[in-house]
Amino acid sequence: MTDHKIGQLLDSLGVTVDLEDGDMPVDAHVLLKVVKADGTVTLIKGVSESLDWITTLGMLTAALHIENNGYVSSRDDD
């Protein structure tokens, strides 16, 4: 198995994010559902080069919280 850059793959899958002007993405944690040649289904993950394990865990924990409870920006929470 070899590493592959996945920017074009994510584009072809229609992956989008909501960014505002001036936002600067610095890390990524990507989870992919893959159907193998033999028909089995698996999950694989990819992370940006600078992403350390503790930030990866924090991002995953935050993603679970957002999926389960929604997300409210502290700027919008009046």
N, C-alpha and C positions, 0 to 999 in steps of 0.2 A: 504494500500500500504506500502511495506517495502523497505528499502534501500538494494541494492545489489552491491557487488563489480563487476566491469565489465571488468577486465583485460582479462579474458578468452573469454568473449563475443567479445571484440574488436579484439582479435586474430582470432576468428572464422569468423569474418567479413572481415578479411584480411587487417585491418588497419595498415598502416606503416607510418613512418616518416623518413626524411633524417637527420640523426645525424652523426657528425664527432667524431672521437676518442677524448675523453676528454670533450665532451659536457655533461652538467649535467642538465637534465630536472628538474624543480623545481615546476611547477604547470601545471594543465590541466583543460581545459574547453571543455567538450564533448557534442555534440548535436546529439541526436539519433532520427531517424524516426522509429516509432513503429506502427505496425498494431495490433490493439486490437483484442480480441477473437470475438467480434461482427462485425469485418471488418472495423471499423472506423480507420482512420489514425491520429496519433498525433505526436507532437514533444515533447521530454523531454530533459532536460539538466542535466549534472552532473559536479561537480567541485571538485578539490582536496581539502582536509581539510584545508589547509593553505591559500587558495585563498580568498582574501577579495573582496568586491563588486566593489571597484574602479579599481582594477587590472582586474577583470572579465570584466568590461565595456571596459577597454582599450584593452584587448585581443580580444573582440568581434568587436570593432571598427577597430582594425588592420586587423582582418580576413576579414572583409567586404572590406577594402581597397585593400588587397592582391587579393581577388577574382575578384574585379572590375578592378584593374590596374596592377596586377602582382607584383612581389617582386624583388628588386635588393638590394643585400647586400651592405652596404656602403663601405666594403672592396673591392668589385668588381666594384664600381662606379668610374671609372677613368676619 
